[in-house]
Amino acid sequence: MTKLGRAGAPAIRCDKVEVSIKKKKVLNQVAFEVGAGCLAGLLGPNGAGKSTLLRLLTGLLPPDSGSVELFGAPAGPDRLAEVSFLPDRGQLPVYLSAGEWLGFAARLYPDWSRARERELTAKLEVDPARRIGSMSRGEEARLQLLTCLSREAPLLILDEPFTGVDLLSRERIASAVVGEMADGERTFLIATHDIREMEHLFDSIVLLGDGTVKAAYEVEALRESGRSVESCYREVFA
């Protein structure tokens, strides 16, 4: 098993995880760990199995075999309070304003932080009066990230947060993630095939292709050897 990140109980631990969907094996013997307080990248091309793996971590899908643990206990629906999930292509109610949606989310999630919401509303430049249905893709992506980050869950999982998002929104999203990592108390797992905005922020990376872990690295060790996240990605998937 590949162990990444800091010493101590891992935030994420997958051991020999396998999943088949419609008789097709989507994940095969997936095994890795991510230490608490790290920013880890789950990297791989489209169709690599990243979204399926995230469904396991969030308790939306059980593995066919193997184990998935969060902070030392099995993942599942009863662990949802510990995970804040930003899904790929999530859709918010188009008839609400951003402020109305945030008010609804604050009532929905017991761990919602109004102070963090106010801080991130300014940082991500979200207009509370703007109706969601009139937002650009980048504006809605920033609102979705605001929703994810305003919770106090210790594990945050982001699935392709940069897909279809403009350059300025990408920069604001990356900056907001950096701010949330400042105290070292939250763990991020970011699944993406577009690594340029986050390459300099990753503590560790897991390269997933064809449903298997192709490689895993501590990013600092890569830098010390004169390699980059992008070069490793190209070596594995070119």
Secondary structure per residue as TSV (DSSP state, phi and psi in degrees):
chain	resnum	aa	ss	phi	psi
A	1	M	-	360.0	141.4
A	2	T	E	-90.5	125.6
A	3	K	E	-111.4	123.8
A	4	L	E	-120.9	152.1
A	5	G	S	92.9	-159.1
A	6	R	S	-80.0	161.6
A	7	A	S	-68.8	159.8
A	8	G	S	107.8	-176.8
A	9	A	S	-61.2	129.1
A	10	P	E	-72.5	148.5
A	11	A	E	-70.5	-35.4
A	12	I	E	-132.9	135.0
A	13	R	E	-141.6	118.4
A	14	C	E	-114.9	133.7
A	15	D	E	-133.4	111.0
A	16	K	E	52.9	45.1
A	17	V	E	-78.9	131.3
A	18	E	E	-132.2	140.2
A	19	V	E	-142.3	132.9
A	20	S	E	-120.3	138.8
A	21	I	E	-126.5	121.4
A	22	K	T	53.3	46.2
A	23	K	T	68.8	5.2
A	24	K	E	-101.8	127.7
A	25	K	E	-74.9	117.2
A	26	V	E	-96.5	-36.8
A	27	L	E	-126.9	135.9
A	28	N	E	-133.6	109.0
A	29	Q	E	54.5	42.2
A	30	V	E	-74.8	125.2
A	31	A	E	-145.6	122.5
A	32	F	E	-167.4	165.0
A	33	E	E	-131.3	149.3
A	34	V	E	-127.7	122.8
A	35	G	E	-70.6	152.1
A	36	A	T	-62.7	142.0
A	37	G	T	85.5	6.9
A	38	C	-	-99.9	161.0
A	39	L	E	-111.8	106.9
A	40	A	E	-109.6	144.2
A	41	G	E	-106.3	130.2
A	42	L	E	-103.4	102.0
A	43	L	E	-112.9	142.3
A	44	G	-	170.1	162.3
A	45	P	-	-69.6	169.5
A	46	N	T	-58.0	138.2
A	47	G	T	84.6	8.6
A	48	A	S	-76.9	-19.1
A	49	G	S	108.7	7.8
A	50	K	H	-61.9	-49.1
A	51	S	H	-65.0	-36.7
A	52	T	H	-63.0	-43.2
A	53	L	H	-61.6	-39.7
A	54	L	H	-66.2	-34.3
A	55	R	H	-62.7	-35.6
A	56	L	H	-65.6	-45.2
A	57	L	H	-64.8	-33.0
A	58	T	T	-89.0	2.4
A	59	G	T	80.0	9.8
A	60	L	S	-82.2	-14.7
A	61	L	S	-147.8	130.2
A	62	P	-	-85.4	149.7
A	63	P	-	-73.0	151.8
A	64	D	S	-70.3	-35.7
A	65	S	E	-155.3	165.6
A	66	G	E	86.5	-177.1
A	67	S	E	-133.6	148.2
A	68	V	E	-128.0	121.8
A	69	E	E	-124.8	143.8
A	70	L	E	-119.6	121.7
A	71	F	T	51.7	38.0
A	72	G	T	88.5	1.3
A	73	A	E	-129.6	153.7
A	74	P	E	-58.7	138.4
A	75	A	-	-68.6	153.6
A	76	G	S	166.7	176.8
A	77	P	G	-57.3	-28.7
A	78	D	G	-76.7	-1.3
A	79	R	G	-106.5	9.9
A	80	L	G	-61.7	-26.7
A	81	A	G	-67.0	-18.1
A	82	E	G	-95.5	-2.8
A	83	V	E	-128.2	129.3
A	84	S	E	-112.4	120.6
A	85	F	E	-116.2	128.2
A	86	L	E	-106.7	102.3
A	87	P	-	-77.2	156.4
A	88	D	T	-70.9	133.4
A	89	R	T	59.9	33.7
A	90	G	-	-65.4	151.4
A	91	Q	-	-129.7	126.9
A	92	L	-	-94.4	160.0
A	93	P	-	-62.4	115.4
A	94	V	T	-69.6	-18.2
A	95	Y	T	-87.7	-6.7
A	96	L	S	-95.5	154.3
A	97	S	B	-80.6	165.2
A	98	A	H	-59.2	-41.2
A	99	G	H	-65.3	-40.4
A	100	E	H	-63.9	-41.1
A	101	W	H	-63.5	-44.1
A	102	L	H	-64.7	-35.6
A	103	G	H	-64.6	-40.0
A	104	F	H	-64.3	-44.9
A	105	A	H	-63.1	-37.1
A	106	A	H	-63.0	-33.4
A	107	R	H	-79.5	-27.0
A	108	L	H	-76.6	-39.9
A	109	Y	-	-105.0	118.9
A	110	P	T	-62.9	-25.1
A	111	D	T	-95.6	18.9
A	112	W	B	-69.0	136.5
A	113	S	-	-110.5	111.5
A	114	R	H	-65.3	-34.9
A	115	A	H	-64.4	-44.8
A	116	R	H	-65.7	-38.3
A	117	E	H	-57.6	-47.2
A	118	R	H	-63.5	-42.5
A	119	E	H	-63.2	-45.1
A	120	L	H	-74.4	-29.4
A	121	T	H	-58.6	-41.6
A	122	A	H	-72.0	-44.0
A	123	K	H	-66.1	-39.6
A	124	L	T	-88.7	-1.0
A	125	E	T	55.3	53.8
A	126	V	-	-97.1	127.4
A	127	D	-	-89.8	110.7
A	128	P	T	-60.4	-25.2
A	129	A	T	-83.3	-11.3
A	130	R	S	-75.0	130.5
A	131	R	B	-73.6	136.6
A	132	I	G	-60.4	-37.9
A	133	G	G	-63.5	-18.4
A	134	S	G	-100.1	2.7
A	135	M	-	-80.0	150.8
A	136	S	-	-74.1	169.7
A	137	R	H	-59.4	-40.6
A	138	G	H	-66.7	-40.7
A	139	E	H	-64.7	-42.9
A	140	E	H	-67.4	-36.7
A	141	A	H	-62.4	-38.2
A	142	R	H	-68.5	-36.9
A	143	L	H	-66.5	-40.7
A	144	Q	H	-63.5	-41.3
A	145	L	H	-65.7	-40.4
A	146	L	H	-56.4	-42.9
A	147	T	H	-61.9	-42.9
A	148	C	H	-66.6	-44.7
A	149	L	H	-78.8	-18.8
A	150	S	T	-75.4	-11.5
A	151	R	B	-82.4	161.2
A	152	E	-	-103.2	17.1
A	153	A	-	-58.8	141.3
A	154	P	S	-75.6	-18.7
A	155	L	E	-120.2	125.4
A	156	L	E	-118.2	127.2
A	157	I	E	-120.1	121.5
A	158	L	E	-117.0	124.6
A	159	D	E	-104.9	109.1
A	160	E	S	49.1	60.4
A	161	P	T	-70.4	-12.3
A	162	F	T	-104.6	0.8
A	163	T	T	-63.2	122.1
A	164	G	T	69.2	18.3
A	165	V	-	-104.5	139.2
A	166	D	-	-69.0	165.4
A	167	L	H	-58.4	-46.2
A	168	L	H	-65.1	-39.0
A	169	S	H	-65.8	-38.0
A	170	R	H	-59.3	-45.4
A	171	E	H	-64.2	-40.3
A	172	R	H	-67.6	-39.1
A	173	I	H	-62.9	-47.9
A	174	A	H	-61.2	-41.0
A	175	S	H	-64.0	-39.8
A	176	A	H	-65.1	-39.6
A	177	V	H	-63.8	-42.8
A	178	V	H	-58.5	-43.9
A	179	G	H	-61.3	-37.6
A	180	E	H	-72.5	-20.6
A	181	M	T	-86.4	-5.9
A	182	A	T	-59.1	-38.2
A	183	D	T	-89.4	-4.5
A	184	G	S	69.9	12.4
A	185	E	-	-96.7	-8.7
A	186	R	-	-116.7	148.7
A	187	T	E	-112.6	134.6
A	188	F	E	-116.6	135.8
A	189	L	E	-122.0	118.3
A	190	I	E	-116.6	115.8
A	191	A	E	-91.5	125.9
A	192	T	E	-161.3	156.2
A	193	H	S	-111.4	2.9
A	194	D	-	-115.5	97.1
A	195	I	-	-97.7	-7.4
A	196	R	T	-64.9	-38.1
A	197	E	T	-68.8	-25.4
A	198	M	T	-112.5	-5.9
A	199	E	T	-53.9	-43.4
A	200	H	T	-77.5	-4.3
A	201	L	T	-103.6	-22.1
A	202	F	-	-65.0	135.6
A	203	D	S	-85.5	-33.7
A	204	S	E	-151.9	159.4
A	205	I	E	-138.0	146.1
A	206	V	E	-121.1	124.6
A	207	L	E	-100.1	113.3
A	208	L	E	-111.2	125.3
A	209	G	E	-144.7	137.2
A	210	D	T	53.2	34.4
A	211	G	T	79.2	7.0
A	212	T	E	-128.2	155.5
A	213	V	E	-78.6	110.4
A	214	K	E	-79.8	-33.4
A	215	A	E	-168.6	161.1
A	216	A	E	-150.2	141.5
A	217	Y	E	-143.5	151.0
A	218	E	E	-83.9	126.6
A	219	V	H	-68.1	-35.0
A	220	E	H	-61.3	-39.7
A	221	A	H	-64.4	-36.5
A	222	L	H	-61.5	-47.1
A	223	R	H	-61.7	-41.1
A	224	E	H	-64.0	-27.3
A	225	S	T	-90.7	4.2
A	226	G	T	81.7	15.1
A	227	R	-	-107.3	165.0
A	228	S	-	-124.9	165.3
A	229	V	H	-60.6	-43.1
A	230	E	H	-63.5	-41.6
A	231	S	H	-64.8	-39.3
A	232	C	H	-64.8	-41.8
A	233	Y	H	-58.6	-45.1
A	234	R	H	-65.4	-40.0
A	235	E	H	-60.3	-40.6
A	236	V	H	-78.8	-40.6
A	237	F	H	-109.4	-2.6
A	238	A	-	-67.1	360.0
